[in-house]
């Protein structure tokens, strides 16, 4: 069994490849996700799984980002149901 290489892109490259996501919106998502050490909820933790941090540079793993985007609202709904 071979492991597939992740497709990593910078914020600028990701925004160019997928115009639905502007650089500003991606940077806001990255900021709101926080650092991996300070993540307190499942939704942010899932986004952090899609981010690769190397020094100050943040790369986005395309496959994991779109997995996060597809299931994002479900996290929010299930957390609201618990209250």
Secondary structure in CASP SS format (residue, H / E / C, confidence):
PFRMAT SS
TARGET T0000
AUTHOR 0000-0000-0000
METHOD secondary structure of the structure
MODEL  1
X C 1.00
X C 1.00
X C 1.00
X C 1.00
X C 1.00
X C 1.00
X C 1.00
X E 1.00
X E 1.00
X C 1.00
X H 1.00
X H 1.00
X H 1.00
X H 1.00
X H 1.00
X H 1.00
X H 1.00
X C 1.00
X C 1.00
X C 1.00
X C 1.00
X C 1.00
X H 1.00
X H 1.00
X H 1.00
X H 1.00
X H 1.00
X H 1.00
X H 1.00
X H 1.00
X H 1.00
X H 1.00
X H 1.00
X C 1.00
X C 1.00
X C 1.00
X C 1.00
X C 1.00
X C 1.00
X C 1.00
X C 1.00
X H 1.00
X H 1.00
X H 1.00
X H 1.00
X H 1.00
X H 1.00
X H 1.00
X H 1.00
X C 1.00
X E 1.00
X E 1.00
X E 1.00
X E 1.00
X C 1.00
X C 1.00
X E 1.00
X E 1.00
X E 1.00
X E 1.00
X E 1.00
X H 1.00
X H 1.00
X H 1.00
X H 1.00
X H 1.00
X H 1.00
X H 1.00
X H 1.00
X H 1.00
X H 1.00
X H 1.00
X H 1.00
X H 1.00
X H 1.00
X H 1.00
X H 1.00
X H 1.00
X H 1.00
X H 1.00
X H 1.00
X H 1.00
X C 1.00
END
